[in-house]
């Protein structure tokens, strides 16, 4: 899913067929039987490398998924949106890695390995931070072993913790992306994007969907989850440091018949000079303004719908499970829409998808409005309600992915081939920031314009004593605006209920 979140990667698959007469059934069977051995033969010498890359991207997705699960926990604890806006800052490092990526690419210990020089210490740091965080995170999210103790979630500390996780994961991503170019044979480099997309999505699902579901059923706590993955990070990183040997970049050469276009091996100063030249391009200010603002119209619905559904009574594990059917939607539609974005005008797809995405954002808003009407008398929601949610979310994602693929294709067309990686990363950074700052602003602004009140439940007045108790209760609840964890809990303990006016 975070989008965001989060780095998004696309791949397209082309199936070539020979023209001519229709082959016989025997020939078709022979071709099908030969196709699999041919693919396996292409991966000779790289099978283990593909598995290693996949696993590294899985590890990268774990902290990203955990970060996405925290807002659901905070919403369950009635944390104000203004504080959740503060927490959203923890997502920024992954979208701003261009600021330190040149350092990762240029500074290294040659004897240890260009990419391992960063990958190994960064993954050790992730594991260590996970182990340390596991000892404190229970109280940070507002849980306590003492049922009579009321703790308020420490949003500032959670923001700092996941900011560090995202910074380290972003640095690991830069190292792994670069290592993939030399770890795999030139003809198999295309598998790196597959490992990235599938591996990071798998890790995100483990950190978000699996953890949220297990936590909801009381199987595992966030502290235990962090402890387990911290140990996994330390063990696997040790194995990589000891057993994985990094190839010399200059020793990697294309096989006969292959053409490889490589970017220049730039130093730190040269890379930052190129960035400055890109920024000074006369069209960049207009492009930057467009990329930083186009997501504003979608942010309210996309970033608050899940939180509002939890407020209306939808269990957070159900919200997390809704991400599962979105995965095949993402993969299938991305492959489908690619054929329409490879032409000279990929932004046509973007322009067509824009109003559809707005429409389904309105549909998500309507869904939040009607959710209280769908609650069954015995509690919970009917099956058709979740079918409606999946349908609206899936159609919304179709429009979102169409815009994403189109704008990535547009970036590929306008980027200078000589510095394609730097150019693309710069434009992607602007796009990601254009999705993130509106989310932070919307969470803050919704908190400002939202007014809650503690409503007392009616009690029959059968005696003067009851009348006096009711008077005392009403005076206690009058000043309670259900703002934050403590006031919300006080309202419920006094027999009232929080109502958004």
C-alpha positions as a printed NumPy array, in Angstrom:
array([[  0.   ,   0.   ,   0.   ],
       [  1.494,   4.389,   1.622],
       [  1.524,   5.305,  -0.722],
       [  2.244,   5.9  ,  -0.152],
       [  4.405,   5.362,   1.977],
       [  6.676,   4.775,   0.374],
       [  8.72 ,   4.003,  -3.315],
       [  6.456,   2.828,  -6.159],
       [  7.927,   0.766,  -9.094],
       [  6.348,  -0.37 , -12.414],
       [  7.199,  -3.092, -14.906],
       [  5.741,  -3.99 , -18.248],
       [  5.671,  -7.424, -19.815],
       [  5.775,  -7.897, -23.587],
       [  4.838, -11.266, -25.082],
       [  6.256, -11.812, -28.525],
       [  4.625, -14.164, -31.004],
       [  5.915, -15.31 , -34.361],
       [  3.865, -14.486, -37.445],
       [  2.958, -17.141, -39.947],
       [  0.978, -20.334, -40.108],
       [ -0.607, -21.838, -37.025],
       [  1.704, -24.519, -35.606],
       [  0.538, -28.01 , -34.937],
       [ -0.399, -29.196, -31.435],
       [  2.868, -31.111, -31.159],
       [  4.871, -27.99 , -32.002],
       [  2.857, -25.925, -29.482],
       [  3.557, -28.49 , -26.761],
       [  7.256, -28.501, -27.611],
       [  7.46 , -24.685, -27.471],
       [  5.679, -24.558, -24.101],
       [  7.935, -27.257, -22.67 ],
       [ 11.034, -25.409, -23.928],
       [  9.956, -21.999, -22.591],
       [ 10.491, -22.809, -18.901],
       [ 13.964, -24.356, -19.353],
       [ 14.905, -21.322, -21.462],
       [ 13.927, -18.921, -18.665],
       [ 15.784, -21.018, -16.103],
       [ 18.807, -21.139, -18.372],
       [ 18.829, -17.34 , -18.63 ],
       [ 19.007, -17.218, -14.828],
       [ 21.92 , -19.657, -14.609],
       [ 24.322, -18.206, -12.068],
       [ 21.763, -15.603, -10.964],
       [ 19.083, -17.682,  -9.234],
       [ 20.584, -17.134,  -5.797],
       [ 21.191, -13.453,  -6.573],
       [ 17.522, -12.962,  -7.479],
       [ 16.477, -14.605,  -4.2  ],
       [ 18.885, -12.405,  -2.228],
       [ 17.592,  -9.244,  -3.918],
       [ 14.   , -10.296,  -3.284],
       [ 14.73 , -10.902,   0.405],
       [ 16.54 ,  -7.549,   0.78 ],
       [ 13.522,  -5.738,  -0.638],
       [ 11.234,  -7.73 ,   1.69 ],
       [ 13.292,  -6.505,   4.658],
       [ 13.005,  -2.976,   3.299],
       [  9.214,  -3.206,   3.23 ],
       [  8.864,  -4.312,   6.887],
       [  9.412,  -0.883,   8.531],
       [  7.337,   0.782,   5.797],
       [  4.401,  -1.514,   6.576],
       [  4.753,  -0.989,  10.319],
       [  4.727,   2.765,   9.791],
       [  1.421,   2.476,   7.909],
       [ -0.156,   0.505,  10.777],
       [  0.49 ,   3.148,  13.458],
       [ -2.263,   5.629,  12.357],
       [ -4.853,   2.842,  12.815],
       [ -3.611,   2.292,  16.374],
       [ -3.626,   6.034,  17.114],
       [ -7.172,   6.386,  15.789],
       [ -8.32 ,   3.547,  18.059],
       [ -6.882,   5.518,  20.969],
       [ -8.71 ,   8.738,  19.952],
       [ -5.505,  10.619,  19.117],
       [ -6.395,  13.98 ,  17.491],
       [ -5.733,  14.389,  13.763],
       [ -3.405,  17.302,  14.525],
       [ -1.029,  14.87 ,  16.22 ],
       [ -1.456,  12.39 ,  13.38 ],
       [ -0.381,  15.188,  11.036],
       [  2.803,  15.375,  13.076],
       [  3.28 ,  11.616,  12.728],
       [  2.936,  11.833,   8.917],
       [  6.318,  13.606,   8.853],
       [  7.911,  10.193,   9.463],
       [  7.145,   9.314,   5.809],
       [  9.261,  12.088,   4.327],
       [ 12.778,  10.527,   4.328],
       [ 11.913,   7.858,   1.735],
       [ 10.844,  10.585,  -0.698],
       [ 13.878,  12.795,  -0.115],
       [ 16.676,  10.246,  -0.479],
       [ 17.999,  12.118,  -3.517],
       [ 19.593,  14.508,  -1.017],
       [ 22.01 ,  11.859,   0.298],
       [ 21.946,   9.213,  -2.455],
       [ 25.076,  10.699,  -4.13 ],
       [ 26.969,  10.199,  -0.863],
       [ 25.916,   6.533,  -0.706],
       [ 27.005,   6.036,  -4.32 ],
       [ 30.382,   7.775,  -3.948],
       [ 31.8  ,   6.964,  -0.506],
       [ 32.66 ,   3.339,   0.237],
       [ 35.339,   0.905,   1.388],
       [ 36.619,  -0.816,  -1.754],
       [ 37.904,  -3.946,   0.001],
       [ 34.535,  -4.58 ,   1.649],
       [ 32.39 ,  -3.679,  -1.351],
       [ 30.86 ,  -0.519,  -2.769],
       [ 27.264,  -1.375,  -1.793],
       [ 28.002,  -3.57 ,   1.219],
       [ 29.832,  -0.634,   2.782],
       [ 26.407,   0.958,   3.302],
       [ 24.02 ,  -1.999,   3.209],
       [ 25.553,  -3.959,   6.093],
       [ 25.875,  -1.144,   8.668],
       [ 22.468,   0.311,   7.746],
       [ 20.697,  -3.045,   8.169],
       [ 22.537,  -3.635,  11.445],
       [ 21.261,  -0.217,  12.582],
       [ 17.683,  -1.105,  11.587],
       [ 17.923,  -4.325,  13.595],
       [ 19.426,  -2.583,  16.621],
       [ 16.841,   0.228,  16.534],
       [ 14.084,  -2.402,  16.311],
       [ 15.448,  -4.236,  19.367],
       [ 15.716,  -1.022,  21.376],
       [ 12.287,   0.209,  20.228],
       [ 10.669,  -3.093,  21.214],
       [ 11.456,  -2.295,  24.861],
       [  9.634,   1.052,  24.831],
       [  7.042,   0.978,  22.035],
       [  4.259,  -0.507,  24.198],
       [  4.078,   2.606,  26.353],
       [  4.657,   4.878,  23.355],
       [  1.421,   3.693,  21.722],
       [ -0.482,   4.113,  24.988],
       [ -0.627,   0.525,  26.244],
       [  0.108,  -0.463,  29.832],
       [  0.302,  -3.685,  31.822],
       [ -1.741,  -1.983,  34.548],
       [ -5.397,  -1.85 ,  33.394],
       [ -6.082,   1.056,  35.756],
       [ -3.285,   3.183,  34.291],
       [ -4.254,   5.502,  31.443],
       [ -1.429,   6.375,  29.068],
       [ -1.547,   8.899,  26.255],
       [  0.284,   7.814,  23.069],
       [  3.597,   9.634,  22.7  ],
       [  3.199,  10.77 ,  19.081],
       [  6.404,  12.832,  19.052],
       [  8.519,   9.822,  20.054],
       [  6.708,   7.548,  17.577],
       [  7.355,  10.108,  14.829],
       [ 11.053,  10.244,  15.665],
       [ 11.308,   6.444,  15.827],
       [  9.678,   5.813,  12.447],
       [ 11.506,   8.773,  10.898],
       [ 14.727,   6.929,  11.741],
       [ 13.298,   3.662,  10.345],
       [ 12.331,   5.36 ,   7.082],
       [ 15.668,   7.142,   6.773],
       [ 17.563,   3.875,   7.216],
       [ 15.217,   1.988,   4.862],
       [ 15.652,   4.697,   2.212],
       [ 19.433,   4.464,   2.52 ],
       [ 19.227,   0.666,   2.257],
       [ 17.096,   1.111,  -0.881],
       [ 19.768,   3.248,  -2.552],
       [ 22.424,   0.627,  -1.786],
       [ 20.312,  -2.339,  -2.955],
       [ 19.239,  -0.585,  -6.163],
       [ 22.872,   0.05 ,  -7.015],
       [ 24.012,  -3.462,  -6.046],
       [ 21.362,  -5.038,  -8.295],
       [ 23.121,  -3.554, -11.345],
       [ 26.304,  -5.487, -10.623],
       [ 24.913,  -8.483,  -8.74 ],
       [ 22.926,  -9.658, -11.778],
       [ 24.232, -10.362, -15.239],
       [ 23.505,  -7.505, -17.691],
       [ 20.867,  -9.582, -19.504],
       [ 19.056, -10.248, -16.197],
       [ 19.1  ,  -6.719, -14.768],
       [ 15.414,  -6.408, -15.674],
       [ 14.617,  -8.861, -12.863],
       [ 15.777,  -6.225, -10.357],
       [ 12.596,  -4.175, -10.827],
       [ 10.517,  -7.317, -10.317],
       [ 12.382,  -8.106,  -7.096],
       [ 11.866,  -4.502,  -5.976],
       [  8.137,  -4.38 ,  -6.692],
       [  7.23 ,  -7.864,  -5.43 ],
       [  9.706,  -7.874,  -2.52 ],
       [  8.821,  -4.449,  -1.128],
       [  5.08 ,  -5.17 ,  -1.482],
       [  5.556,  -8.492,   0.342],
       [  7.447,  -6.796,   3.174],
       [  4.834,  -4.044,   3.393],
       [  2.08 ,  -6.664,   3.67 ],
       [  3.975,  -8.43 ,   6.463],
       [  4.489,  -5.19 ,   8.381],
       [  0.995,  -3.776,   7.816],
       [ -1.573,  -6.482,   7.108],
       [ -0.021,  -9.386,   9.023],
       [  0.912,  -7.355,  12.091],
       [ -2.44 ,  -5.51 ,  12.28 ],
       [ -4.381,  -8.771,  11.962],
       [ -2.282, -10.667,  14.534],
       [ -2.415,  -7.73 ,  16.951],
       [ -6.202,  -7.444,  16.635],
       [ -6.631, -11.09 ,  17.61 ],
       [ -4.168, -10.81 ,  20.499],
       [ -1.625, -13.156,  18.926],
       [  1.305, -10.743,  18.918],
       [  2.083,  -7.256,  20.182],
       [  4.004,  -4.507,  18.396],
       [  6.853,  -5.007,  20.864],
       [  7.107,  -8.715,  20.05 ],
       [  6.844,  -8.04 ,  16.305],
       [  9.697,  -5.529,  16.436],
       [ 11.8  ,  -7.901,  18.55 ],
       [ 11.349, -10.75 ,  16.06 ],
       [ 12.234,  -8.699,  12.988],
       [ 15.138,  -7.011,  14.775],
       [ 16.669, -10.456,  15.335],
       [ 15.954, -11.39 ,  11.689],
       [ 17.717,  -8.239,  10.472],
       [ 20.813,  -8.935,  12.579],
       [ 21.107, -12.61 ,  11.555],
       [ 20.515, -12.102,   7.825],
       [ 22.793,  -9.065,   7.662],
       [ 25.583, -11.104,   9.236],
       [ 25.06 , -13.781,   6.586],
       [ 25.234, -11.191,   3.802],
       [ 28.374,  -9.621,   5.256],
       [ 30.149, -12.98 ,   5.514],
       [ 28.942, -14.988,   2.522],
       [ 27.926, -12.496,  -0.193],
       [ 30.815, -11.294,  -2.333],
       [ 30.344,  -8.098,  -4.272],
       [ 31.53 ,  -7.951,  -7.867],
       [ 33.901,  -5.267,  -9.012],
       [ 31.881,  -2.751, -11.048],
       [ 34.483,  -2.611, -13.798],
       [ 34.512,  -6.398, -14.064],
       [ 30.858,  -6.558, -15.062],
       [ 30.673,  -6.612, -18.839],
       [ 27.806,  -7.369, -21.197],
       [ 27.711, -10.733, -22.878],
       [ 28.094, -11.016, -26.634],
       [ 25.233,  -9.473, -28.541],
       [ 24.045,  -7.31 , -25.62 ],
       [ 24.003,  -3.537, -25.657],
       [ 24.155,  -1.795, -22.312],
       [ 23.737,   1.953, -21.86 ],
       [ 25.329,   3.052, -18.632],
       [ 25.119,   6.345, -16.814],
       [ 28.387,   8.119, -16.059],
       [ 29.999,   7.196, -12.731],
       [ 29.665,  10.597, -11.075],
       [ 31.196,  11.779,  -7.84 ],
       [ 29.429,  13.7  ,  -5.098],
       [ 30.256,  17.172,  -6.42 ],
       [ 29.387,  16.28 , -10.028],
       [ 26.012,  14.824,  -9.017],
       [ 25.018,  17.891,  -7.   ],
       [ 26.139,  20.123,  -9.876],
       [ 23.835,  18.174, -12.206],
       [ 20.967,  18.593,  -9.746],
       [ 21.574,  22.326,  -9.689],
       [ 21.546,  22.447, -13.51 ],
       [ 18.234,  20.536, -13.555],
       [ 16.7  ,  22.957, -11.051],
       [ 17.812,  25.937, -13.158],
       [ 16.028,  24.634, -16.27 ],
       [ 13.392,  27.241, -17.281],
       [ 10.539,  24.674, -17.283],
       [ 11.35 ,  23.147, -13.9  ],
       [  9.613,  25.85 , -11.767],
       [  6.317,  25.285, -13.601],
       [  6.766,  21.502, -13.479],
       [  7.608,  21.633,  -9.772],
       [  4.542,  23.769,  -9.012],
       [  2.35 ,  21.268, -10.874],
       [  3.864,  18.188,  -9.195],
       [  3.707,  19.736,  -5.714],
       [  0.046,  20.751,  -5.941],
       [ -1.937,  18.359,  -8.17 ],
       [ -2.517,  15.867,  -5.321],
       [ -4.185,  18.415,  -3.046],
       [ -7.689,  17.654,  -4.332],
       [ -7.395,  13.962,  -3.48 ],
       [ -5.608,  14.088,  -0.136],
       [ -8.591,  14.589,   2.188],
       [-10.462,  11.501,   0.984],
       [ -7.418,   9.295,   0.409],
       [ -5.644,   9.99 ,   3.688],
       [ -8.575,  10.212,   6.107],
       [-11.133,   7.686,   4.823],
       [ -9.575,   4.694,   6.616],
       [ -9.259,   6.642,   9.869],
       [-12.86 ,   7.825,   9.664],
       [-14.105,   4.291,   8.974],
       [-12.387,   3.139,  12.182],
       [-14.065,   6.011,  14.048],
       [-17.425,   4.828,  12.68 ],
       [-16.862,   1.34 ,  14.064],
       [-15.144,  -0.622,  11.292],
       [-12.486,  -2.885,  12.933],
       [ -8.933,  -1.889,  12.087],
       [ -8.021,  -5.454,  11.105],
       [-10.773,  -5.296,   8.468],
       [ -9.31 ,  -2.039,   7.169],
       [ -5.892,  -3.691,   6.889],
       [ -7.342,  -6.739,   5.13 ],
       [ -8.868,  -4.467,   2.478],
       [ -5.338,  -3.92 ,   1.168],
       [ -5.094,  -7.568,   0.052],
       [ -7.537,  -7.427,  -2.915],
       [ -5.875,  -4.167,  -4.001],
       [ -2.593,  -5.989,  -4.734],
       [ -3.849,  -7.98 ,  -7.785],
       [ -5.687,  -4.83 ,  -8.914],
       [ -2.383,  -2.963,  -8.838],
       [ -0.401,  -5.638, -10.689],
       [ -3.055,  -6.484, -13.279],
       [ -4.096,  -2.942, -14.134],
       [ -0.51 ,  -1.672, -14.217],
       [  0.324,  -4.271, -16.871],
       [ -2.856,  -3.405, -18.781],
       [ -2.471,   0.387, -18.772],
       [  1.184,   0.263, -19.839],
       [  0.191,  -0.313, -23.475],
       [ -1.551,   3.083, -23.485],
       [  1.354,   5.017, -21.946],
       [  4.177,   3.915, -24.251],
       [  3.146,   6.307, -27.03 ],
       [  4.212,   9.92 , -27.617],
       [  1.538,  11.392, -25.28 ],
       [  1.422,   9.41 , -22.015],
       [ -0.117,  12.358, -20.158],
       [ -3.362,  11.865, -22.083],
       [ -4.005,   8.857, -19.82 ],
       [ -3.258,  11.039, -16.793],
       [ -5.707,  13.725, -17.903],
       [ -8.495,  11.206, -18.572],
       [ -7.955,   9.507, -15.192],
       [ -7.923,  12.745, -13.157],
       [-11.725,  13.339, -13.017],
       [-12.404,   9.645, -12.361],
       [-10.045,   9.708,  -9.373],
       [-11.847,  12.809,  -8.041],
       [-15.211,  11.106,  -8.502],
       [-14.199,   8.035,  -6.526],
       [-12.743,  10.259,  -3.793],
       [-16.247,  11.711,  -3.478],
       [-17.597,   8.144,  -3.378],
       [-15.231,   7.37 ,  -0.489],
       [-16.532,  10.438,   1.348],
       [-20.12 ,   9.252,   0.824],
       [-19.09 ,   5.814,   2.095],
       [-17.914,   7.329,   5.381],
       [-21.221,   9.203,   5.704],
       [-23.426,   6.108,   5.257],
       [-21.269,   3.746,   7.357],
       [-23.172,   4.335,  10.662],
       [-26.414,   3.423,   8.849],
       [-24.974,   0.02 ,   7.909],
       [-24.278,  -1.2  ,  11.453],
       [-26.265,  -4.31 ,  12.351],
       [-28.348,  -4.459,  15.553],
       [-26.069,  -7.148,  16.98 ],
       [-23.003,  -5.136,  15.985],
       [-20.661,  -5.427,  13.034],
       [-21.408,  -4.862,   9.367],
       [-23.104,  -6.991,   6.697],
       [-21.049,  -8.718,   4.025],
       [-22.418,  -6.525,   1.241],
       [-21.   ,  -3.465,   3.03 ],
       [-17.457,  -4.818,   2.676],
       [-18.196,  -5.716,  -0.965],
       [-19.143,  -2.066,  -1.557],
       [-15.93 ,  -0.879,   0.127],
       [-13.773,  -3.204,  -1.991],
       [-15.537,  -2.095,  -5.193],
       [-15.101,   1.631,  -4.463],
       [-11.501,   1.213,  -3.324],
       [-10.613,  -0.936,  -6.362],
       [-12.106,   1.543,  -8.865],
       [-10.333,   4.384,  -7.076],
       [ -7.023,   2.504,  -7.268],
       [ -7.547,   1.906, -11.003],
       [ -7.654,   5.682, -11.572],
       [ -4.743,   6.239,  -9.168],
       [ -2.511,   3.622, -10.839],
       [ -3.387,   4.935, -14.296],
       [ -2.18 ,   8.398, -13.27 ],
       [  0.923,   6.955, -11.653],
       [  1.983,   4.857, -14.643],
       [  1.251,   7.74 , -17.03 ],
       [  3.321,  10.276, -15.137],
       [  6.22 ,   7.823, -14.77 ],
       [  6.135,   7.267, -18.543],
       [  6.096,  11.046, -19.015],
       [  9.161,  11.415, -16.79 ],
       [ 10.964,   8.741, -18.808],
       [ 10.262,  10.646, -22.029],
       [ 11.454,  14.055, -20.835],
       [ 14.497,  12.913, -18.816],
       [ 17.951,  13.469, -20.253],
       [ 19.339,   9.974, -21.09 ],
       [ 22.85 ,  10.997, -20.026],
       [ 21.685,  11.586, -16.446],
       [ 18.43 ,   9.629, -16.544],
       [ 18.673,   8.193, -13.041],
       [ 19.296,  11.548, -11.361],
       [ 16.653,  13.3  , -13.471],
       [ 14.013,  10.639, -12.776],
       [ 14.798,  10.575,  -9.053],
       [ 14.462,  14.366,  -8.865],
       [ 11.045,  14.347, -10.571],
       [  9.906,  11.41 ,  -8.427],
       [ 10.959,  13.319,  -5.318],
       [  8.772,  16.273,  -6.322],
       [  5.854,  13.92 ,  -7.022],
       [  6.168,  12.163,  -3.662],
       [  6.433,  15.438,  -1.773],
       [  3.37 ,  16.644,  -3.683],
       [  1.448,  13.72 ,  -2.207],
       [  2.848,  14.011,   1.325],
       [  2.586,  17.645,   2.316],
       [ -1.157,  17.834,   1.453],
       [ -1.71 ,  14.75 ,   3.646],
       [ -0.016,  16.457,   6.595],
       [ -1.935,  19.688,   5.993],
       [ -5.307,  17.947,   5.62 ],
       [ -4.878,  15.974,   8.849],
       [ -4.053,  19.212,  10.68 ],
       [ -6.89 ,  21.196,   9.075],
       [ -9.546,  18.524,   9.67 ],
       [ -8.628,  18.622,  13.36 ],
       [ -9.095,  22.409,  13.387],
       [-12.571,  22.324,  11.818],
       [-13.835,  19.247,  13.708],
       [-15.918,  19.786,  16.825],
       [-16.802,  16.915,  19.156],
       [-19.011,  16.82 ,  22.193],
       [-19.658,  14.282,  24.953],
       [-23.324,  13.337,  24.893],
       [-24.814,  11.832,  28.05 ],
       [-27.159,   8.879,  27.706],
       [-30.676,   9.563,  29.07 ],
       [-31.33 ,   8.128,  32.552],
       [-34.752,   7.712,  34.135],
       [-35.21 ,   9.994,  37.148],
       [-36.948,   7.733,  39.693],
       [-35.803,   9.561,  42.857],
       [-34.238,  12.86 ,  44.047],
       [-30.954,  11.003,  44.512],
       [-30.931,   9.98 ,  40.873],
       [-31.805,  13.548,  39.894],
       [-28.795,  14.867,  41.827],
       [-26.54 ,  12.255,  40.232],
       [-27.769,  13.231,  36.785],
       [-27.127,  16.912,  37.494],
       [-23.586,  16.137,  38.605],
       [-23.039,  13.92 ,  35.571],
       [-24.294,  16.565,  33.135],
       [-22.087,  19.247,  34.656],
       [-19.11 ,  16.884,  34.342],
       [-19.797,  16.158,  30.685],
       [-20.591,  19.715,  29.615],
       [-16.942,  20.732,  29.478],
       [-15.787,  17.467,  27.871],
       [-15.137,  17.916,  24.132],
       [-13.726,  14.415,  23.562],
       [-10.423,  15.884,  22.425],
       [ -7.69 ,  13.297,  22.758],
       [ -7.33 ,  10.028,  24.605],
       [ -7.995,  11.247,  28.162],
       [-11.196,  13.214,  27.463],
       [-12.603,  10.448,  25.252],
       [-11.978,   7.865,  27.963],
       [-13.467,  10.136,  30.647],
       [-16.613,  10.582,  28.552],
       [-17.071,   6.828,  28.094],
       [-16.41 ,   6.098,  31.766],
       [-19.063,   8.652,  32.717],
       [-21.589,   6.807,  30.572],
       [-21.523,   9.259,  27.682],
       [-20.527,   8.926,  24.05 ],
       [-18.427,  11.146,  21.807],
       [-20.343,  12.698,  18.938],
       [-18.857,  14.661,  16.038],
       [-20.983,  17.749,  15.36 ]])
